[in-house]
Amino acid sequence: MARDRKRVDVLVLGAGAAGLAAARDLSHAGLRVTIIEARPRVGGRILTLHDSRSPVPLELGAEFIHGERAETLSLAQAAGLAVLELPGLHDLATAGRFKPLDGFWELVDRMNHDLASRLVRRGRDFPVSEYLDSRSVPPSRRGMLRDFLQGFYAAHPDRLSAESLAVEAREDGSAERDEVAGGQFRIANGGDALMKWLRDGLDPDRTELRLSTVAQTVEWKRESVRVGCRGADRAPLPTVSARTAVITLPLAVLKAGMVRFEPAVPAKQRALAGLETGQVFKIVLRFREAIWDDAEFLKERRGASSVDRGGLNFLHGQGAEVPTWWTTLPVRSPVLVGYVGAVAAEQLLAEEPPSRLERTLVALSEILAVPRRDLEDQLDASASHDWRADPFARGAYSYIGVGGIGAPRALARPVEGTLFFAGEATDGPQIGTVAGALASGRRAAREVLRVLK
């Protein structure tokens, strides 16, 4: 029987990285696709600002490509985008002095292997905080590891699964070291350039993109899905129907029940319970001059070796309220990015924006050993986005909670050949990354094609 040309084959909920990747593959395979996106733009938690006064795009959401094997890197190259590799330079700032952050990734490796050994002895998962608080971790290492877990994973250590980190040790390699020490990239054109390429690559004859359309209900039965929607003004919109749906909504949106499934899917609720949403505070500061690029500035803080080490890339200030900073290397610009996750991020996000900026400048003053007033005088502009308060994100990215090692796979599992799930939270090995979102969208597209083709 010939296919009904007017009938939609797949509804894709969400036009972030996962949704666009899924829709692109599905439309190219000959299926009719409708994408429903609550925002007036595509890209989800990729949010790039292009300011004529800034020499580089400003990333308020996802920024880095982690590792050469990441799906993000291969797609960026396929799109013909300029990709920059970051130098593997990390400095630790202490009392106005900068020194190379040597041996840190070996310390993380040791933690992961210790966690794996404890899991074998205990036979069950436990929160990473139990390890950090044990006598086997010296106080000098405890603070550094806690900062790392809260920053890299945006995780509360008392909620983060020890097993999820121990898996990396069992795989005989350090994902963290590969990703951070010389294995990181960024798209020179901005992360939104990749999202635009995915959007522009949708088959225009088979794809409809509905922006500012908020999904509220998913009524489904085998081979039939109806999605109730409202507009940005909260006015009801016509119901959208298809044979299948790919759900790519952020974890926190699903956990909050902002989209109601009728009938409910208890297996998905159980999977969601095993996953956590991390919060981050990220702020981009543009100064009139890049004082950190000055040779005398670096010599005073690094010593005579500063000439051979190159410019500042990542700067870590243990104990500072905003402890992690990076420049735009290999591009030299007067832009600095501050970053903190989990507990400290939540505390900053509870403040009003002027207070956040003030506390950020105080932290940067401590780390750079530059008077706060001098930084304020040099500051030209600042930008940030509160993902926790964003109703269509409700958080930054996901991590695996205690006992939740199988949750990403359970969340990804299709339901009766009708509901399919994607998004970074469904990709355990790459959870919390754009690469995981892209890979999950393409995986969901393959699952749909096995049913409909």
N, C-alpha and C positions, 0 to 999 in steps of 0.2 A: 504494500500500500504506500502511495506517495506521502511524504511528510507534509503536514499543513504548514504552508509558508508563513502564515500569520501567527502561528502558535510559538510562544517563547519556550525554548528548551531549558534554559538555565537562568535563574535569578542569582545574581551575585550581590550579597549584602556587604558593602564596604568597598571603597575605591582607594584603599591604601595599597602598599606594595603587594600583599597577598592577593587582594581582589583583582587588581589590574593584571597581575601575572596570570591568574586563572582565566580571566575573561579574554585576554589576548590569545592564549593557547586554544581556548574553546571556540572562539570566533574563527580562528584560522583553520580549525578542524571542520568548519561548516555548520556549527550550531548557532542558533539564534540566542543572543544573550542580552539581558537587561541588567544594568548595574544600578544599584540604589545606594546613594551616598548622602549622608546627613549634612556634610559640610558643603559650602559653595565652591569647593576646590577638591582636587584629587591629592593623594599623597599621604593622608592619614597623619601618622606621627613623624613624618618628614616635613619639616616646615623651614623653608629657606627664604631669607630676606635678601633682596637685591637693592642695595642702597648706592646711588651714584657717588656718594661721598666715601664709600668703603672700597678699597682695592680688591676685596675678596667677598664672595657670598657669605652671609652669616647664617649659620645653622642653629636653629633654636630647638630642634629635635634630634633625630638620629643623624650622625655625622660620619662615622668611620666605617670602612670596609675592613673586616677582621680576617686577614689571611688570604693567601693567593688562591686557595681553593674555594673561596666564598662565591656563591651564586651571584652576588652583587657585582663582583669584579668581572666575571665573564659576561654578564649582561651589559655592564657599562662599556666594556670593550666592543661588544657587538653593536652597541649604539653609537660607536665612534666618539665617545666622550673622552676628554682628557682626564687621566687618572694620575694622581700624584702619590708617590710613596714617601711616607714620613721617615725621617731619620730615627734611629733607635736610641735616642738620647733621653735619659731620665736623670734629673738632678734632685737631690734631697736637700731641702733648705733647713738649716739649723742655726739659730742665733746669728743670722746675717751672713752665713757662709753656705756656699753651694758645693756639694760633693757628689760624685757619681753614685747612683743607686745600684751598687754592685751586689750580687748574690741574692737579690730579692726573689727572683723567680725560682731559684733553688729552694728558698724558704717556703714558697707556696707549694712547690712539688713535695717537699717534706711533709707539709700539713696534709696534703691530699693522700699521701701514702700512709701517714699515721691514721687518718680517718678510715682508710680501707682496712687497716689492721684491726682497729677497734670494732669495725662492723663485723669482721669475721668472728671476733671473740664474743660480741654481744648478740649477734644473730638478728638484729633488727635496726632500723633506722633511728637516728637521734638528731637533735638540733646541733649545729656546728658550735653554738655557744658553749655547750658542755665541754667540748675539747678546748676552746679558748680559755675557759675558766679553770681548767685542770692544772695541777702542779707541774705537769710535764711541759707546759709552755711558759718560758721565762717572761716576766713582765715586759722586758725590752722588745720581745717579738710580739707580744699579745696586742699591743696598741696598733702596731703596723699591720698585722693581719686583720684586725677588726676594721680598720680604715679601708683596707683593700676589699674586703667582702661587702662592706656597705657602699663602696664606690663602684667597683666593677660589676657586681651583681645587683646593686641597689637593694640589697637584702638585709632584713633584720636577722642577725646571727641566731637568735632564738627561734626563728621560723624556718631558716634555711636547712634543707636536707643535707646531712652529711653524706648520704649515699650518692647524691647527685654530683658531689665533688670527687668522691672516691672512684666513681666510674672513670674519670679522667686518668687517675693513677693506674687503674687496671688496664687502660688502653695504651700504656707504655709511652706516654708523652704528655707534655704540658701544653694544653690548648692556650692557656694564658700567655705563656712565654712566646709561643708562635705568633699570637695575635698582637701583642704589645711591643715586644722587643724587635723592631725592624719589620714586622709583618703587617703593618697597618697602612691603609691608603685612604684617600678622600677624593671625591670627584671635583675637579677644579671648577667645573661649570655650576656646581651646586647639586645637592641631592635631588632637588626637584626636577633637574634636567633628565634624570633617569625615569622619574615618574611621568614626565611629559612624553618621553620616547615610548613608554609602555602604552600610554593613552592614545598617542597618535598612531600606534601600530594596531589598534583595534580595527577589525574589519568593519568599515562604515555601513556596509549593506546588511550586516547581521548583528550589529551592536547598538544598543541605546544606552546612553549614560544620563541618569537622572540625578542632578545635584540638588542640594537643599531639600532632600526628601528623606524624612526620618522614619525608619522602620519601627513599628510598634508591636505588631503581632505576626506570628508565622503559624498559619493554620495549614496542617499537612496531613496527608495520607499517602499511601504508596502511589508513586508516579503523579502526584498532584500537590502543588504548594501555592498558597495564597498569602500574600504579605499585605497587611494593612499599614498605611502610611499617613503621615501628616507633613505639612509644609513647615518651613522655618517660622512662619507666623502662627503655627499650631492649628491652622485650618486643616480639616481632613482632606485627603487626596484619594483618588480612585484606587481600589485594590489592584495589585499586580499579581498575575498568575503565571505559572510555568510548570513544567514537568518535574524539575529538580531545583534545588537551591544550594549554593555554596555560601556558607556563613563565615565571614572573615572579620567579625567584629572583635574589638579588643577584649582581653580577658576580663578586665574590671567592668566593662559594660555588660558582658554576659553574666558575671557574678551578681551584679546589682539587679538583674531581672528587668533591665530596661526594654528588652524585647521578650514578649511572652510567647512561649511555644504552646500550641494547642493541637493535639494533646502534648502534655509535658514529656520530656525525655529524661527519666531518672538517671540513666547511665551517664548522661552529660553533667548532671548536677553533682554526681559523685566524683567525676573527673575534675570539675572546677574546684571542688573542695581541696584537692591535692596541690593546687597551684596558688601562687601569691603574686600580687602586683607590687612592683617596686616603685618608689617615688624618688625623683631626682630634682635638684635645683641646679639649673644651668644658666649662666649669665654671660653674655658677650659684651665686652668693654672695648670701645674704640677710643684711643688716645690721640693726642696731637702728634706725639713722637713716641717711637718705640724705645724707651729708655733702656730696656733689657737687651737691646742690640748693641748698645754702646760698648766699645772695647774696654774702656776704663771701668765701667760698671761691672762687667764680667770679671775683669782682672781682680778687682777689689774683693769679689765674693768667691771666685774660684781659685784664685792664686795664679801663678805663672803658667799653669797648664791650660788656661782658658783659650789660648791661641790655637792649640792643637785640637780642642774638643768641638769647636764649632759653636753655633748659637744655641740659645735655649729652645728646647722642644717641649718636653713635659717637666713640670716642676711640682714637687710634692712637699707639703709642709705639715708634718705630723703634728696633730694637736690643734691646728688652725680650724676655725669654723667652716671655712671653705678651703679644703686641704689640697685639691688637685687643680692644676692650671696647665694650659697648653697654649702655644703660639700657633701661627699659621704656617710654620715651616713645612715644606721647603720654600714657600713663598714668604718673603719678608714683608710684614705689614705692621701697623700700629694697633693690632687687634690681639686681645688676650681673652681666653675663655676660662671661666671658673666653673667648677663642678663638684657636687657633693651628693651623696645618695642616702637613702633610708632615714634613720632617726634624725640626723642633723638637717637633712633636706626637709623633712616634715616640720621641724621647728622653724626653719626659715620661711617655708611656705605659709605658715600660720601668721606671719607678719605682713604688714602692708608693704607694697613695693618700695616706698622710700626707705623704710627700715631695712629691707633686704639689701638694697644698694649700699646703705651706710655700713652694715655689718660685713658686706663683701669687701668694701674698701679697707676696713679695719683688718680683715684677714689678709688681704693682699699686701697691706703695709707691713704686717709682721713677717710675711714670707720674703718679700723683696728687700726688707730693711730700708724702706723709703717712707718718709713721713706721710701720714694719711692726707694731710692738706696738700702736699705736693702732687699726690695722685689725683686728688679732686680738681686741682688747678689744671692738670693735664688732660683730664677726662673730657672727651668730646661728645660721646653718646653711649648709651647702654640699651640692651634689649634682652628680654627673657620671655618665656611662655610657661604658664603654670598648667602643666598637663594634668595635675590632680584635680584642678577646678574645671578643666575642659570637659563638658558633659559628654562628648563623643570619644573620650579617651579614659578619663578618670584615673589616670596613672601613666607612668613612663613605659615600663616593660616588665616582663614576667620572669619569675624564677620558681624553682620546684620546692614545695614545702615538705616538711617532715612526713615521711610515709607516702609521698606522692611521685615516686620515681616512674611509675607507669602511667601517670596522669596525662602527659602530653599525647602519648599514643592512644589512650582511651578517648581523649577529647577529639582526636583526629579521625576516629573510626566512623565510617559512613553508617547512616541509619536507614535500613530498608531500601537501599538503592535510591533514596530520595533526598535526604539531607546529608550534605558533605561539609566538612569543617576544615578551615585553614587559618593561618595567622601564626605569628612567632611562638605563641604559647603551645601550639600543636607540634612543634619540632624540638624534641628534647635536646639533641646534641647542639642545636644552634638557637636555643631559646633566648629571647631577649634581643635578637639581632634582625636587621633588615634581610640578611642572607637567609635566616630561618623563615621569615615571612615569604620571601620570593620562592624558596624551595617548596614551602608548604602549599602555596597557591598552584604551582605547577603539578605537584603531587595530587592535589584535589582535582585538577582538570583531567589528569589521566584516569582517576577513579570514575569521574562522570562519563568520560568517553567509553570506558569499558561497559557501562550500563546502557548508554544511548546510541552508540554507533554499531 
